Amino acid sequence: MSGTPTFGRYAEIPIDQMTPEQRDGYRFLVDGPRGRLPGPYKVWVHNPKLMHAAAPLGQHFTPGQSSLTEREREIAVIVITSKWHSAYPAAAHEKRGKEVGLPVPAVEAMIAGLPASFADPREQVVYEVATALAGGQLVSQGLYDRAVKALGHAGRKPRPGPLIEPTPWLTAPRLAGPEVAIGVGEQALEG
């Protein structure tokens, strides 16, 4: 890590200038499952308590750790970061969305806040839910029912992997804000 701005205008703390707590937080991530200090964690190293609290939620969104496919996760992230005009993560996830095979016109439409559509029903419902939540809208009963049908509900596995709990997934923004809405299952909220 260097003292030169490397993450937007943020200058990372050089390791030799970190407090012992910050160094422990840094090592916690670098030596953990991520093996690196990604995006927001670079800023959170200033507050090791926050980093230790946020890391498990971030781990849930790591590819292969949630019930959403990487393409589905990228759809949700692109919609949310674009809506919030978060330039750095929107640009990073625009690139990643294309890398994981999302249709380029759909990625570019989502970045611009324009309508997009997906042939895969799971991807389409993730897009629709993310768009509703990013727009501050309630999820209609029909969309909720389609999300349950496509993504699963407690007691059913729509595909191999962890279950997704649509109830907290679809209602979390009313409780905690849209940043925890997409892909957060009951296990993540409890853990």
CORDANOR-V779684 format. One record per residue. N is the residue number from 0. SS is DSSP state (alpha for helix, beta for strand, coil for the rest). PHI is phi in whole degrees, -180 to 180 (999 if undefined). NEAR is the number of other ideal C-beta (glycine too) atoms within 12 Angstrom. Layout:
n = (N	N)
ss = (SS	SS)
phi = (PHI	PHI)
near = (NEAR	NEAR)
This chain:
n = (0	1	2	3	4	5	6	7	8	9	10	11	12	13	14	15	16	17	18	19	20	21	22	23	24	25	26	27	28	29	30	31	32	33	34	35	36	37	38	39	40	41	42	43	44	45	46	47	48	49	50	51	52	53	54	55	56	57	58	59	60	61	62	63	64	65	66	67	68	69	70	71	72	73	74	75	76	77	78	79	80	81	82	83	84	85	86	87	88	89	90	91	92	93	94	95	96	97	98	99	100	101	102	103	104	105	106	107	108	109	110	111	112	113	114	115	116	117	118	119	120	121	122	123	124	125	126	127	128	129	130	131	132	133	134	135	136	137	138	139	140	141	142	143	144	145	146	147	148	149	150	151	152	153	154	155	156	157	158	159	160	161	162	163	164	165	166	167	168	169	170	171	172	173	174	175	176	177	178	179	180	181	182	183	184	185	186	187	188	189	190)
ss = (coil	coil	coil	coil	beta	beta	beta	coil	coil	beta	beta	coil	coil	coil	alpha	alpha	alpha	coil	coil	alpha	alpha	alpha	alpha	alpha	alpha	alpha	alpha	alpha	alpha	alpha	coil	coil	coil	coil	coil	coil	coil	coil	alpha	alpha	alpha	alpha	alpha	alpha	coil	coil	coil	alpha	alpha	alpha	alpha	alpha	alpha	alpha	alpha	alpha	alpha	alpha	alpha	alpha	coil	coil	coil	coil	coil	coil	coil	coil	coil	alpha	alpha	alpha	alpha	alpha	alpha	alpha	alpha	alpha	alpha	alpha	alpha	alpha	alpha	coil	coil	coil	alpha	alpha	alpha	alpha	alpha	alpha	alpha	alpha	alpha	alpha	alpha	alpha	alpha	coil	coil	coil	coil	alpha	alpha	alpha	alpha	alpha	alpha	alpha	alpha	alpha	coil	coil	coil	coil	coil	coil	coil	coil	alpha	alpha	alpha	alpha	alpha	alpha	alpha	alpha	alpha	alpha	alpha	alpha	alpha	alpha	coil	coil	coil	coil	coil	coil	alpha	alpha	alpha	alpha	alpha	alpha	alpha	alpha	alpha	alpha	alpha	coil	coil	coil	coil	coil	coil	coil	coil	coil	coil	coil	coil	coil	coil	alpha	alpha	alpha	alpha	alpha	alpha	alpha	alpha	alpha	alpha	alpha	coil	alpha	alpha	alpha	coil	coil	coil	coil	coil	alpha	alpha	alpha	alpha	alpha	coil)
phi = (999	-123	-87	-85	-53	-130	-135	67	-98	-79	-100	-66	-81	-60	-54	-71	-106	-76	-69	-57	-67	-65	-63	-62	-63	-61	-64	-55	-82	-66	-87	-88	-63	-73	72	-161	-113	-79	0	-62	-65	-61	-78	-69	-61	-64	-125	-59	-64	-64	-62	-66	-76	-83	-56	-63	-66	-62	-63	-59	-91	-66	-50	88	-103	-114	-80	-84	-70	-63	-64	-62	-61	-65	-58	-62	-65	-62	-61	-68	-66	-68	-61	-85	55	-88	-60	-64	-67	-63	-65	-64	-82	-61	-63	-66	-58	-68	-63	-86	95	-67	-59	-55	-60	-69	-61	-66	-65	-62	-59	-84	77	-96	-62	-138	-143	-133	-71	-77	-63	-65	-63	-64	-70	-62	-60	-66	-67	-60	-65	-62	-68	-63	-85	74	-95	-78	-87	-66	-62	-64	-66	-57	-62	-67	-65	-62	-64	-80	-104	102	-149	-51	92	-125	-116	-71	-158	-59	126	-65	-74	-110	-105	-61	-61	-69	-61	-90	-108	-54	-62	-74	-103	-131	101	-66	-65	-110	-79	-87	83	-86	-93	-57	-61	-68	-69	-81	-80)
near = (27	15	14	12	14	18	24	17	11	21	18	26	28	16	20	13	17	23	16	13	19	31	23	20	32	33	22	28	32	23	15	22	18	24	13	17	31	28	29	28	33	28	26	29	38	23	19	25	16	19	34	24	17	27	30	23	30	32	26	30	34	23	25	16	25	31	38	43	29	27	30	41	34	41	44	44	43	43	44	38	32	34	28	23	15	23	16	23	28	29	21	24	33	30	20	26	38	22	16	25	19	37	22	17	17	31	33	21	24	38	34	18	20	17	16	29	20	31	13	21	18	30	36	26	36	46	44	36	44	41	33	29	36	33	20	16	19	17	32	14	12	15	27	24	18	24	41	27	18	31	42	26	25	20	12	16	14	25	17	10	21	24	27	42	28	37	23	26	45	39	24	28	26	18	16	17	17	32	27	27	40	46	47	40	33	24	23	31	22	12	15)
